[in-house]
Amino acid sequence: MKHKLEYAIFCLLIGLIRILPLRLGIWVGGLLGAIHYLVDIRHQRLTIEHLQLAFGKTKTLSELKQIAWNSYKGQGRSLAE
């Protein structure tokens, strides 16, 4: 049931973004990606753990968080396109 609700919300948001002009839709997509990063703490931590595995000690925690933040925003923008 939880996944059906999440999917319904996702479809509604994508439908709303599609009626916006492209530049505005991409901006809104980035905003939704940022909100997703801030709200979904479990996946945020998992993303950072994976980045730590990928980069080892070459990046600081701050840099890894910035990469994760930009990744979530980029995914949101991609969905809007």
C-alpha positions in Angstrom: 0.0 0.0 0.0 2.8 2.4 0.9 4.5 1.9 -2.5 1.2 2.4 -4.3 0.8 5.8 -2.6 4.4 6.8 -3.3 3.9 5.8 -7.0 0.7 7.8 -7.2 2.4 10.9 -5.8 5.3 10.4 -8.2 3.0 10.1 -11.2 1.1 13.2 -10.1 4.3 15.2 -9.8 5.6 14.1 -13.1 2.3 15.0 -14.7 2.3 18.4 -13.2 5.9 19.0 -14.2 5.1 18.0 -17.9 2.7 20.9 -18.3 5.3 23.5 -17.2 7.6 25.2 -19.6 10.8 23.2 -19.9 13.1 25.6 -18.0 10.7 25.9 -15.1 10.1 22.1 -15.1 13.8 21.4 -14.9 14.1 23.9 -12.0 11.2 22.3 -10.2 12.7 18.9 -10.8 16.0 20.0 -9.2 14.0 21.4 -6.3 12.1 18.1 -5.9 15.5 16.2 -6.0 16.8 18.5 -3.2 13.7 17.9 -1.1 14.1 14.1 -1.7 17.7 14.3 -0.4 16.6 16.2 2.7 13.6 14.0 3.5 14.9 10.5 2.7 17.7 10.3 5.3 18.1 6.5 5.0 18.9 6.7 1.3 21.0 9.8 1.8 23.2 8.0 4.2 23.4 5.0 1.9 24.4 7.2 -1.0 27.2 8.8 1.1 28.4 5.3 2.2 28.6 4.2 -1.5 30.5 7.4 -2.4 32.9 6.7 0.5 33.5 3.2 -1.0 34.0 4.6 -4.5 36.3 7.5 -3.5 38.0 6.1 -0.5 40.0 8.8 1.4 40.4 11.1 -1.6 37.3 13.1 -0.7 36.3 14.6 2.6 32.8 14.0 4.1 31.8 17.5 3.1 32.8 16.8 -0.5 30.9 13.5 -0.5 27.8 15.2 0.8 28.0 17.9 -1.9 28.4 15.2 -4.6 25.3 13.4 -3.2 23.3 16.6 -3.0 24.2 17.4 -6.6 23.3 13.9 -7.7 19.9 14.1 -6.2 19.2 17.4 -7.8 20.5 16.1 -11.1 18.2 13.1 -10.9 15.2 15.4 -10.3 16.2 17.6 -13.2 16.5 14.5 -15.5 13.1 13.3 -14.5 11.7 16.7 -15.5 13.2 16.4 -18.9 
